[in-house]
């Protein structure tokens, strides 16, 4: 799967978690699983594609964190952003 397809897939999955009505802790636990899968999937990409993908997702989530009005949405997106920037959650 290419970087653009992965972008669409993971952006949607993370957005769905951010907008979920599930308890915050459950969303963050599921986010960890999604991000582990993300890391496994981008390992198959060349370095330039992986960097592009991380950069695009970071830009998108950074803007959405700033606009988020719901705490849970902001927390999930910020956790995803932190992982994408630093590799940690």
C-alpha positions as CSV (number, residue, x, y, z in Angstrom):
1,X,0.0,0.0,0.0
2,X,1.3,3.4,-0.9
3,X,1.8,6.5,1.3
4,X,-1.3,8.3,0.0
5,X,-3.5,5.3,0.7
6,X,-2.0,4.9,4.2
7,X,-2.6,8.6,4.8
8,X,-6.3,8.2,4.0
9,X,-6.7,5.1,6.0
10,X,-4.9,6.3,9.2
11,X,-6.3,9.8,9.1
12,X,-9.8,8.3,9.0
13,X,-9.1,5.8,11.8
14,X,-7.6,8.5,14.1
15,X,-10.4,10.9,13.3
16,X,-13.0,8.3,14.1
17,X,-11.4,7.7,17.5
18,X,-11.2,11.4,18.2
19,X,-14.9,11.8,17.4
20,X,-15.9,8.6,19.3
21,X,-18.4,8.6,22.2
22,X,-16.3,5.9,23.9
23,X,-14.6,6.8,27.2
24,X,-11.3,8.7,26.8
25,X,-9.1,5.9,28.2
26,X,-10.6,3.4,25.8
27,X,-10.0,5.7,22.8
28,X,-6.4,6.2,23.8
29,X,-5.9,2.5,24.2
30,X,-7.4,1.9,20.7
31,X,-5.2,4.8,19.4
32,X,-2.1,2.9,20.6
33,X,-3.2,-0.1,18.6
34,X,-3.8,2.1,15.5
35,X,-0.4,3.7,15.9
36,X,1.3,0.4,16.3
37,X,-0.3,-0.7,13.0
38,X,0.8,2.6,11.4
39,X,4.4,2.0,12.5
40,X,4.3,-1.5,11.1
41,X,2.8,-0.3,7.8
42,X,5.2,2.5,7.2
43,X,8.1,0.3,7.8
44,X,7.5,-1.1,4.3
45,X,7.7,2.4,2.7
46,X,10.9,4.0,1.5
47,X,12.3,6.7,3.8
48,X,11.0,9.6,1.7
49,X,7.5,8.3,1.5
50,X,7.4,7.5,5.3
51,X,8.6,11.1,6.1
52,X,6.1,12.6,3.7
53,X,3.3,10.6,5.4
54,X,4.3,11.5,8.9
55,X,4.7,15.2,7.9
56,X,1.2,15.3,6.2
57,X,-0.5,13.7,9.2
58,X,1.3,16.0,11.6
59,X,0.2,19.1,9.7
60,X,-3.4,17.9,9.6
61,X,-3.6,16.9,13.2
62,X,-1.8,20.0,14.4
63,X,-4.4,22.2,12.8
64,X,-7.3,20.1,14.1
65,X,-5.9,20.1,17.7
66,X,-5.9,23.9,17.6
67,X,-9.5,24.0,16.4
68,X,-10.8,21.2,18.6
69,X,-13.5,22.3,21.1
70,X,-14.1,18.9,22.7
71,X,-11.4,17.8,25.2
72,X,-11.5,14.2,24.1
73,X,-11.0,15.1,20.5
74,X,-8.1,17.4,21.4
75,X,-6.5,14.7,23.6
76,X,-6.7,11.9,21.0
77,X,-5.4,14.1,18.2
78,X,-2.6,15.5,20.4
79,X,-1.6,12.0,21.4
80,X,-1.5,11.0,17.7
81,X,0.5,14.1,16.9
82,X,3.0,13.4,19.7
83,X,3.5,9.9,18.4
84,X,4.0,11.0,14.8
85,X,6.5,13.7,15.8
86,X,8.4,11.8,18.5
87,X,7.5,8.2,18.0
88,X,5.9,8.0,21.5
89,X,2.5,7.9,23.0
